[in-house]
Amino acid sequence: AIISPDGSQAYYTRRYQKKEKTMLTATYVEEFTRSVKQGDRWLPGETLPYPFNQGDNEGGPSITANNNELYFTVCSPTSNGQINCDIYWSLRDEGFWTEIRPVENVNLPNAWDSQPNVTANGDVLFFTSSRGGGQGGLDLWRSDRQEDGSWGVPYNLGPKINTPGDEKSPFIHSDSRTLYFASEGHLGFGGFDIFYSQERTDDWDRPKNIGYPINTEQDEVGLFVSLDGATAYFASNELKSMGGWDVYSFDMPVT
C-alpha cells in the first residue's frame, strides 16, 4: 500500500475470488484499488478505473510528492505460459491519469521487475528485480533520472543491502537517504523482516532490523512512511485481523 502525499487517498492491491457471469468457477484476481479518507476513517476500497486494471494483476504503487507521477507493477502471462512483471507509470493531467506506459530503460524482458518506489521529488527510482548481475535471488536496484527526463541504466545497491537471499519492497524515506526494505537474507526473526539503512557519501550503512513487535517469525513487508514522517505502514500475514495479508500502521519514534 501507499498513502498519497496529502494523506487523503490510499492505493493498494486487493486479492480476492472473482466470478464473471460467463465463468463456471471463481478465480483469484489482484486489482489495483483506492480508498478515500473521510474524516478519521477510510471508505471501502474501489477498483481503480481505466487506464488501470486492464490485466489480472496490478499494484505495488508509489507516487511522487506532488501527487502527479504514479509508478506501479503490471504482471501478465507470456507466450510460454509464465508470468512476467514490469514497472509502468502514469502521469496525472488535469485531474485524470494518462495511458499507462512501461518505464523505459528499466524493465528487462527476461526478468521479474516489480515493487517500484520513487523518491518524493521524482529523481530516483528504486525497485526489486530478479535480473542477473546482483548478489543472488531478488535484489534491490536503482535508476537515476537523467537531465532529459529519461531513466538511467539501473545499478545494484550492492552487498551491504542485498544478500544471496531475497530482498524486496524498497521504500525511500522523504529525507531521501533512509531506505526501508524487506529481507530474508539478513539475520532476523524468521521469514521476511523489515530492515533499514542510511545512505552515506559512497555506500549504505549496514542494515538494521526494525525489531519486535513489528517483525515476527512470519513475513512482514512493504513498510512505508507518511510524507511528514509521523506514521509508518506495513503489511503482515501474521498479525491476525481481517484475514490474509492486512495493512497496519504505527507511530514513528521521535529521534
N, C-alpha and C positions, 0 to 999 in steps of 0.2 A: 504493500500500500504506500501511498504518498499523500500528504496534505498540501493543498495549494498554498502558495506563499501568504495569501491574505487570510488563511485559516477557514475559508468558507466552504471548501469542497474537498472531498476525499476520493482519490482514484485507486482502484484495486481490482484484483481478479477474483471472480466468484466461480467455483466449480460445482456443478450440480447435474442431476439427471434431467434431460430434456427430451420430450416426446412430441414430435410433429404429428399432425393429423394423418400424414401418409405413411407413418412408421408403425410397425407392429410392436417394437420394443423401444424403451427409452435408452438413450446413450448419454455418456458423460460429455459435457462441453465446458469450456472455460471461457467466460465472457468478461470483456473489459467493462467495468462498472463504475458508476459515480454516485456518491451520496452528497447531499447538500446539508449544511448545518443550519438549523433553525433554533435560535436562542442557544440553549445549552445542550441540545440533543441533535443527533444525526437522523435525518429522514431515511426511510428504507432505500436501499440502492436501486438504481435504474440502469439498465443496459445502455451503454453509450450508442447513439445512433450513427448512421453513416457520416463520415467515411470509415468509422471504426467497426469492428466485429464483422468483417467480411469473410473471415475464416472461422475455424473451430477453436482457436487458441490465441488469445492476445492478452497482454498485460505487462506487469513489471515496469510501471511507468516512472518517469522522472520529468520534472518541469522546472524551467528557469524562474528566477525570482520575479521577473516582470510578467509571469503567467502566460507567456506568448509562445514558447517553444516546448513541445511535448515530445519526449522520446520514450519508446516502448518496444516490446518484443512481439513479433508475429511468428508463429510456428505453423508450418503447413507440410503436407506429405510431398515427398519427392517421387520421381518416376519409378524408383525401385522399391517404393513402399515404406521407406523410412521417413522420420520426421526431422525437418531442418528448421532451425530457428535463426532469425536475423533481426537486426535492430532497425526500426523505422522511426520516422519523425513526422510531425505535422506542425504547421505554423498557424497561430490564431490571426485571422484577418477580418477586421470589422465585426468581431464577435463570433465568427464562425471558423471552424478548423478546416484547413485546406486538405486536399487529397493527400493521403499518406504516401511517403516515399522512403525507400531504403537509404540508410546513411552511406554515402559513397566513401570509398577508401577504408571502410571499417569491416564490413562483412566479408566472409570467405565462403565460397560455395560448398566446401567440404568440412566445415567446422560449425559447431554449435555456438552462436554468438547471441548473448542474451543479457538481461538484467542491467540495462544501461543506467548510469547516474551522471547527470550533467551538473556542473558547478553552478552556483547561483547566477554568475554573470555570463554563463554560456560559453566559456572559453575552453573548458576541458571536459572530456567525456570518458568516464570510467565504465568498464563493462566486464562481463565474465565470458570466457571463451575456452573451447576445447582444442584450439589450434595448436600446432606444433611450435617448437621454439621456446617453450616455457619450462617450468620446473616439474611438470607432470600433472596428470588429471586435469581438473578445471582450474584455471588460473585467472587472476585479475590483470587486466590490460588497461592501457591509457592511450587516448588520442588527443592531440592539442589542435585547437582551431588555428588555421593559418590566416595571414593578413588578408587573403582574398575571400575569406569566409568558409573555405573548404576545411575538411578534417584531415589532419596529417596521418602518416603511416603509424599504426598502433605499435606500442612497445610494452614489454612485460614489466610489471612492477618489481620484479627481482626476488631473490631468495629470502630476504627478510620477511616479505609479505607472503609469497607463495611457497608451497611445500610440494613434495611428491604426491600428497593427497589432494583433496578438493578444497578450493576457496571460491566463494561466490557472494552474491548480493552486496556489492560495494555501495557505500554511501559516503560522500564527502560533505563534511560539516560546512556551514556558511562561512566559517573562518578560513576556508579554502586550504587547510593544512591538516585537519584531523580526519582520518579515514576510519570508518567502521566497516566491518565485513564479517562474514561467517566462514568458519574453517573447521574441517575435521582432521586437518594435518597438524595443527599446533596443539600442544598439550591442553586438555580441557576436561570437562565433567563427563563427556560422552556425547556421541552424535556430533551434530554441528553446534558449535558455540560461537558467540559473538565476541569479537576482538576489536581493539582499536589501536591505531598507530598515528604518530605525527610526522609530517614530512619536514626534513631539515634541508640544508642547502644542497647536499649532494646525495641524500639517501633517506630512507624511512627509519624511525626508531623501531626497536624490536617490539612486536605486537604484545599487548597486554590483554588478558582475559577480563571481560567486563564483570565477571563474577556472579555469585549467587545473591539474590534469588532469580535474577534474570536468566542465567544459564542453568540448565538442568541436565539430567542424564539422557534426555531426548534431544530433539532438534529445535534450535532457536535460530531464526534467520531474519533477514530483511529489516534490520534496525535503521531508522532514520530519525532525524531531529528536526523539530519545527524551526522556521527561519529565525525566530527570536531566541532560540537555544534553550527554551524553558522546558520543553516536553519532548520525550522520546517515544517512539512507537516501534513495535516489533511483532513478528508472527511466531506462534508456537503451536505444536500439536500435543503438548504435554499438559499445559495449564488448562484443565477441562472447563469449558464454558458452554458455547452453543454446540460444539462438536466439530471434529476435524481440525483443520487449521483455522485459528482465530487471530484477530489483531488486538493487541493490548497496548497500553500506554503507561508511562511513569514519569514523575518529575525528575528532571536532570539535577544532579548535585551542583551546588553553588561552589565555584572554585575561586 
